[in-house]
């Protein structure tokens, strides 16, 4: 339960894409590598391949839709546990543990298009046991409207506090909404227009 993904191949690419999509200005490839916590040669190799496909020009994104499709292709699926908690948002507001909301609740806080029927949040690997302890003491496993997710800790890159709650970066949120599908995909498209100014 809440195990780190067995397959980590793809984490480096995801980190680079997360950094590129979060950038508001031109970054050097050296800076992208540092922010993504990957080696500079690996970053240069991967971004050069994206340039050859017309998705990037140096580190500037030329095709946002193409970059998100690439991210979906290389995405490493994490693990999650579905739980029922008494009051998830109050618990999150009062915890000292690290977390970041995504999908329905994350979108609702950022954009207000979706009804937050599900509360998804990422936790970091080092605090996995603490979260499981909270669930054991205050909740029930196997049902409910809360999913606690575990993946690469780089998910926390660009996290922001909104209305007293931590939410993943806009690029991470867009990816998660796209992967969730259904009305979440519509919300992701609206967010792309708003965040990147593209149709």
C-alpha angles and dihedrals in degrees: 000000000000091000121170110257113272090218112061095165103117097037092103093050091047091051092051092048091047091053094045093050091047094052117105094189140025114298129191117245087242090058092046089053092050094048091046092046093232132122117275094235091053091048092049092048095050097042090048089056089051089049091052089055091052094247095113139027104205097312097330115108113238097175116030094180090051092050092051090048088052090050091051089051095052096036116130111217111231128204129261142182122215113221144171114229128180096238112352098184094050089048090052093047091053102041127101090205121105118256141147126203121227142169116022101003094037090051092045091055093046102037112000098223101117130059105239096239091150129039111211123178137169122229127193122253095240091060098042093110091050092055093047088051090053090050091049092050102038109019150036127251124228104033142039134080100285128092118189109204133200124194138126110336088230084082084087092065108123097005113169133198113237122177090344094309131102115239130187119253118279093253092051090047092050091051093048092048091050091050091048090056129191115068088351089069090056089050090050091053091051090049092050090054091048098043101038100024093235133128 
